[in-house]
Amino acid sequence: MEYNIIVAPDLEVLATEVAGFIPKGWKLKGGIVEHLNGFAQQLVRRPGDVKRNNRQEQEAVKQRRTKWIE
């Protein structure tokens, strides 16, 4: 299990940063924490999710290519 903590000065930046990790198989864990330097959000990812996500991306690329070639 992998853990990641995103820290940002305000909620808009935090949302933008977190949104970049969601397509990579990361999931939100817990709520948003407010602290002296801004806000933080914890993310979690299982190693099996990474492999599954990569396989889905490869299949999508193959499908796009075949549609384009046809």
C-alpha positions in Angstrom: 0.0 0.0 0.0 1.4 3.4 -1.0 0.5 6.6 0.8 0.8 10.2 -0.5 0.1 13.5 1.2 -0.7 16.6 -0.9 -0.1 20.0 0.8 -1.3 23.2 -0.7 -1.8 26.9 0.4 -5.5 27.0 -0.5 -8.4 24.7 -1.5 -8.3 25.5 -5.2 -4.7 24.5 -5.5 -5.3 21.4 -3.4 -8.1 20.3 -5.7 -6.0 20.8 -8.8 -3.1 18.8 -7.3 -5.3 16.0 -6.1 -7.1 15.8 -9.5 -3.8 15.0 -11.2 -3.4 11.9 -9.1 -6.9 10.4 -9.4 -6.3 9.1 -13.0 -3.1 7.4 -11.8 -5.0 5.0 -9.5 -4.9 7.1 -6.3 -7.9 7.3 -4.0 -8.8 9.8 -1.3 -8.3 8.7 2.2 -10.0 10.7 5.0 -11.0 14.3 4.8 -9.1 17.6 4.1 -7.0 18.7 7.0 -6.4 22.4 7.7 -3.1 23.4 9.2 -0.9 26.5 9.6 0.5 26.3 6.0 -2.8 25.7 4.3 -4.6 22.4 3.6 -3.6 18.7 3.2 -5.2 15.6 1.7 -4.0 12.0 2.1 -4.2 9.6 -0.9 -3.8 5.8 -1.0 -2.9 3.4 -3.8 -2.5 -0.4 -4.0 0.2 -1.8 -6.2 -2.4 -4.0 -8.0 -4.4 -0.8 -9.0 -1.3 0.6 -10.8 -1.0 -2.5 -13.0 -4.7 -2.6 -13.7 -4.7 1.1 -14.6 -1.7 0.7 -17.0 -3.4 -2.2 -18.7 -6.6 -0.2 -19.3 -4.6 2.7 -20.7 -2.8 0.4 -23.1 -6.1 -1.1 -24.3 -7.5 2.3 -24.9 -4.5 3.3 -27.0 -4.9 0.2 -29.1 -8.6 0.9 -29.6 -7.9 4.5 -30.7 -5.3 3.3 -33.2 -7.5 0.7 -34.8 -10.3 3.2 -35.1 -7.9 5.7 -36.7 -6.4 3.2 -39.1 -9.9 1.9 -40.2 
